[in-house]
């Protein structure tokens, strides 16, 4: 994680010298904030005991990624650099799962617009590409949900989802949507509630996450930005580990430090640097795969 902090501090200094005036202290959010994926820095995180599966899920609502956003489709393409970076992330998480038993991963950011929903959507896609894996994405952002939009579902998921499960109006199993290619399950946020924090304080949340972990090899939870609201602070202790998304050339090191403090350093298994335009290996990667496709 220290490499990420060093990078942020360096780019922050360069922006101030070349383009931006010093950031006024008054503009620093004290309880609100904002950050897509290129490079990750992962470290071991506390794990949890695997739970056995004993119930078949009821999966009635089906969809595919035909109408998914171009960004999500690019991640699923095996010949793209961004797709390769997601597969590298998958490999590192897989190693952690073997070593530490982690299964439920919370994906968050410091502030909005850093790319945490794109990261969660891309991650679930590459995890689903592994043969024999059962994976689930939960959209726990009940204030500004976007996972369904990334998959091209638009308003189709607004009538049923996590908020209805936490209200006790529908069972976890009956609220799931199923992507057919690649195969994964999706629990949308559901109708926007007037009281997201209160719903996330319900004992049904822990029960829902335990049920999910009992049925799936991976559970990815897309949560609101950590500095904006209390929602992520309620969700993080119920997950095995947290992945923090940081937007390159935008998010300040101070905001990242604040986010780490709120989540707890021991809970963070990785930091993803998103929207970094120049990756050292990119020209070699594209040169190699261009030749491979042409041959």
C-alpha positions as CSV (number, residue, x, y, z in Angstrom):
1,X,0.0,0.0,0.0
2,X,3.0,2.3,0.6
3,X,3.6,2.4,-3.2
4,X,0.1,3.8,-3.8
5,X,0.6,6.5,-1.2
6,X,4.0,7.4,-2.7
7,X,2.4,7.6,-6.2
8,X,-0.5,9.8,-5.0
9,X,1.8,12.2,-3.1
10,X,4.1,12.5,-6.2
11,X,1.3,13.2,-8.7
12,X,-0.4,15.5,-6.2
13,X,2.8,17.5,-6.0
14,X,3.2,17.6,-9.8
15,X,-0.4,18.8,-10.3
16,X,0.1,21.6,-7.9
17,X,3.4,22.7,-9.6
18,X,2.2,22.5,-13.2
19,X,-1.6,23.0,-13.2
20,X,-3.4,23.3,-9.9
21,X,-3.2,25.8,-7.1
22,X,-2.8,24.5,-3.6
23,X,-6.0,22.7,-2.4
24,X,-7.7,24.8,0.4
25,X,-8.2,23.0,3.6
26,X,-11.8,24.1,3.6
27,X,-12.5,22.1,0.5
28,X,-11.4,18.8,2.0
29,X,-14.6,16.8,2.8
30,X,-14.8,15.8,6.4
31,X,-17.6,13.2,5.8
32,X,-17.9,13.0,2.0
33,X,-15.7,12.0,-0.9
34,X,-15.0,10.5,-4.6
35,X,-12.9,7.5,-7.6
36,X,-11.7,2.6,-12.6
37,X,-8.8,0.0,-12.6
38,X,-5.3,-0.3,-14.0
39,X,-2.8,-1.4,-11.3
40,X,-3.3,-3.2,-8.0
41,X,-1.3,-3.6,-4.8
42,X,-2.6,-6.5,-2.7
43,X,-1.6,-7.8,0.7
44,X,-2.9,-10.6,3.0
45,X,-6.0,-9.9,4.8
46,X,-7.9,-11.6,7.7
47,X,-10.0,-14.6,6.4
48,X,-13.1,-16.4,7.5
49,X,-13.9,-20.1,7.7
50,X,-15.5,-21.4,4.5
51,X,-19.2,-22.3,4.9
52,X,-20.6,-25.5,3.3
53,X,-23.3,-25.3,0.7
54,X,-26.5,-27.1,1.4
55,X,-29.4,-25.4,-0.5
56,X,-30.0,-24.9,-4.2
57,X,-30.7,-21.3,-5.2
58,X,-33.8,-20.2,-7.0
59,X,-32.7,-18.2,-10.0
60,X,-35.6,-17.0,-12.2
61,X,-34.5,-13.7,-13.6
62,X,-32.0,-14.1,-16.4
63,X,-29.9,-11.8,-18.5
64,X,-26.7,-11.6,-20.5
65,X,-24.2,-8.9,-21.2
66,X,-25.4,-8.0,-24.7
67,X,-26.3,-4.6,-23.6
68,X,-23.5,-4.1,-21.1
69,X,-21.5,-0.9,-21.2
70,X,-18.4,-0.9,-23.5
71,X,-16.2,-0.7,-20.4
72,X,-17.5,-3.9,-19.0
73,X,-17.3,-5.6,-22.4
74,X,-13.6,-4.5,-22.7
75,X,-12.8,-6.1,-19.4
76,X,-14.3,-9.4,-20.6
77,X,-12.1,-9.3,-23.8
78,X,-9.1,-11.6,-23.3
79,X,-6.9,-9.5,-25.6
80,X,-7.2,-6.2,-23.7
81,X,-4.7,-4.8,-21.3
82,X,-7.5,-3.8,-18.8
83,X,-8.9,-7.3,-19.0
84,X,-5.4,-8.7,-18.2
85,X,-5.1,-6.4,-15.2
86,X,-8.5,-7.7,-13.9
87,X,-7.3,-11.3,-14.4
88,X,-4.1,-10.4,-12.4
89,X,-6.3,-9.1,-9.7
90,X,-8.3,-12.4,-9.8
91,X,-5.2,-14.4,-9.5
92,X,-4.0,-12.5,-6.4
93,X,-7.4,-12.7,-4.7
94,X,-7.4,-16.5,-5.5
95,X,-4.1,-16.9,-3.8
96,X,-5.4,-15.0,-0.8
97,X,-8.4,-17.2,-0.7
98,X,-6.2,-20.3,-0.6
99,X,-4.0,-18.8,2.1
100,X,-6.5,-16.9,4.2
101,X,-10.0,-18.3,3.3
102,X,-11.4,-15.0,2.2
103,X,-14.6,-15.2,0.2
104,X,-16.7,-12.0,0.7
105,X,-15.0,-8.9,-0.7
106,X,-16.2,-5.4,-0.2
107,X,-15.3,-3.0,-3.0
108,X,-15.4,0.7,-2.1
109,X,-13.7,4.1,-2.8
110,X,-12.9,7.2,-0.9
111,X,-15.4,9.5,-2.8
112,X,-17.8,9.2,-5.8
113,X,-16.6,8.9,-9.4
114,X,-13.4,6.8,-8.6
115,X,-14.7,3.7,-10.4
116,X,-15.6,1.3,-7.6
117,X,-18.8,0.1,-9.4
118,X,-16.8,-0.5,-12.6
119,X,-14.2,-2.4,-10.6
120,X,-16.8,-4.6,-8.9
121,X,-18.6,-5.2,-12.2
122,X,-15.4,-6.1,-14.0
123,X,-14.1,-8.3,-11.1
124,X,-17.3,-10.3,-11.0
125,X,-17.1,-10.8,-14.8
126,X,-13.5,-12.2,-14.7
127,X,-14.2,-14.3,-11.6
128,X,-17.2,-15.8,-13.5
129,X,-14.9,-16.8,-16.3
130,X,-13.1,-19.3,-14.1
131,X,-14.6,-22.8,-14.8
132,X,-16.7,-24.3,-12.0
133,X,-16.9,-21.1,-9.9
134,X,-20.2,-19.8,-8.5
135,X,-19.9,-16.0,-8.0
136,X,-22.3,-13.3,-6.8
137,X,-22.3,-9.5,-7.0
138,X,-24.3,-7.6,-4.4
139,X,-25.1,-4.0,-5.2
140,X,-25.2,-2.6,-1.6
141,X,-25.2,1.0,-2.8
142,X,-28.8,1.8,-2.0
143,X,-28.3,5.5,-2.7
144,X,-26.8,5.6,-6.2
145,X,-26.8,2.1,-7.6
146,X,-25.1,1.6,-11.0
147,X,-24.2,-2.1,-11.3
148,X,-27.4,-2.9,-13.1
149,X,-26.7,-0.1,-15.6
150,X,-23.2,-1.5,-16.2
151,X,-24.9,-4.8,-17.2
152,X,-27.4,-3.1,-19.4
153,X,-30.3,-3.9,-17.1
154,X,-31.3,-0.3,-16.6
155,X,-34.6,-0.2,-14.6
156,X,-35.2,-3.9,-14.8
157,X,-33.7,-4.5,-11.3
158,X,-35.5,-1.6,-9.5
159,X,-38.5,-3.6,-8.2
160,X,-36.6,-6.3,-6.3
161,X,-33.2,-6.5,-4.6
162,X,-31.2,-6.1,-1.4
163,X,-33.5,-3.4,0.1
164,X,-36.5,-5.7,-0.2
165,X,-34.5,-8.6,1.3
166,X,-33.5,-6.5,4.3
167,X,-37.1,-5.4,4.8
168,X,-38.1,-9.0,4.9
169,X,-40.4,-8.6,1.8
170,X,-38.6,-11.2,-0.3
171,X,-36.1,-14.0,0.3
172,X,-32.5,-13.8,-0.7
173,X,-32.9,-16.6,-3.1
174,X,-35.9,-15.1,-4.9
175,X,-34.3,-11.7,-5.3
176,X,-31.4,-13.0,-7.4
177,X,-30.8,-12.3,-11.1
178,X,-28.7,-14.7,-13.2
179,X,-26.3,-13.7,-15.9
180,X,-26.1,-16.6,-18.4
181,X,-22.8,-15.7,-20.2
182,X,-20.5,-15.6,-18.2
183,X,-22.5,-17.3,-15.5
184,X,-22.9,-15.3,-12.3
185,X,-25.6,-14.2,-9.9
186,X,-26.5,-10.6,-9.2
187,X,-28.4,-9.1,-6.3
188,X,-29.4,-5.6,-7.2
189,X,-29.9,-2.8,-4.7
190,X,-33.7,-2.9,-5.2
191,X,-36.1,0.0,-4.7
192,X,-34.2,3.0,-3.1
193,X,-35.2,3.1,0.6
194,X,-35.6,6.3,2.6
195,X,-33.3,4.9,5.3
196,X,-30.4,2.9,3.8
197,X,-28.2,3.1,7.0
198,X,-31.1,1.7,9.1
199,X,-31.6,-1.2,6.7
200,X,-27.9,-2.0,6.8
201,X,-28.0,-2.1,10.6
202,X,-30.6,-4.9,10.4
203,X,-29.5,-8.4,11.5
204,X,-30.9,-9.6,8.2
205,X,-27.8,-8.1,6.5
206,X,-25.4,-10.4,8.3
207,X,-27.7,-13.3,7.7
208,X,-27.9,-12.5,4.0
209,X,-24.1,-12.3,3.6
210,X,-23.7,-15.6,5.5
211,X,-26.3,-17.2,3.2
212,X,-24.4,-15.8,0.2
213,X,-21.1,-17.2,1.4
214,X,-22.7,-20.6,2.0
215,X,-23.7,-20.8,-1.7
216,X,-21.0,-19.1,-3.6
217,X,-17.2,-19.3,-4.1
218,X,-16.9,-15.5,-4.3
219,X,-19.3,-12.8,-3.1
220,X,-18.4,-9.2,-4.3
221,X,-20.1,-6.4,-2.5
222,X,-20.3,-3.0,-4.2
223,X,-20.7,-0.4,-1.4
224,X,-21.0,3.4,-1.3
225,X,-17.9,5.6,-1.0
226,X,-16.5,5.2,2.5
227,X,-16.0,8.9,3.3
228,X,-19.4,10.0,2.1
229,X,-21.7,7.9,4.3
230,X,-21.7,5.5,7.2
231,X,-23.0,2.6,5.0
232,X,-19.6,1.2,4.3
233,X,-18.6,1.3,7.9
234,X,-21.6,-0.9,8.6
235,X,-20.8,-3.3,5.8
236,X,-17.0,-3.7,6.1
237,X,-17.0,-5.7,9.4
238,X,-19.4,-8.3,7.8
239,X,-17.0,-9.0,4.9
240,X,-13.8,-10.9,4.9
241,X,-11.7,-8.2,3.2
242,X,-12.0,-4.7,1.5
243,X,-10.6,-3.6,-1.8
244,X,-10.2,0.2,-2.0
245,X,-10.4,1.9,-5.4
246,X,-8.4,5.1,-5.9
247,X,-8.5,7.4,-8.9
248,X,-5.1,8.3,-10.3
249,X,-4.3,12.0,-10.6
250,X,-7.5,12.9,-8.7
251,X,-7.7,11.4,-5.3
252,X,-5.4,13.0,-2.7
253,X,-3.2,10.9,-0.4
254,X,-4.9,12.5,2.6
255,X,-8.3,11.3,1.5
256,X,-6.9,7.8,1.1
257,X,-5.4,7.9,4.6
258,X,-8.8,9.0,6.0
259,X,-10.6,6.2,4.2
260,X,-8.1,3.6,5.5
261,X,-8.5,5.0,9.0
262,X,-12.3,4.7,8.7
263,X,-12.3,1.1,7.3
264,X,-9.4,-0.2,9.4
265,X,-6.0,-1.0,7.8
266,X,-6.3,-4.6,8.9
267,X,-9.5,-5.1,6.8
268,X,-8.0,-3.8,3.5
269,X,-6.6,-6.6,1.3
270,X,-5.8,-4.4,-1.7
271,X,-5.7,-0.9,-3.2
272,X,-6.6,-0.5,-6.9
273,X,-5.2,2.5,-8.8
274,X,-7.8,3.3,-11.5
275,X,-7.6,5.5,-14.6
276,X,-3.8,5.4,-14.7
277,X,-3.3,6.3,-18.4
278,X,0.3,5.1,-18.8
279,X,1.2,1.6,-17.7
280,X,4.9,0.6,-18.2
281,X,4.1,-2.8,-19.7
282,X,1.3,-1.6,-22.1
283,X,3.4,-1.1,-25.2
284,X,4.9,-4.6,-24.8
285,X,1.6,-6.2,-24.1
286,X,-0.1,-4.7,-27.2
287,X,2.8,-5.4,-29.4
288,X,2.9,-9.1,-28.3
289,X,-0.9,-9.7,-28.6
290,X,-1.2,-7.7,-31.9
291,X,1.4,-10.1,-33.4
292,X,-0.4,-13.1,-31.8
293,X,-3.8,-12.1,-33.3
294,X,-2.3,-11.4,-36.8
295,X,-0.4,-14.7,-36.9
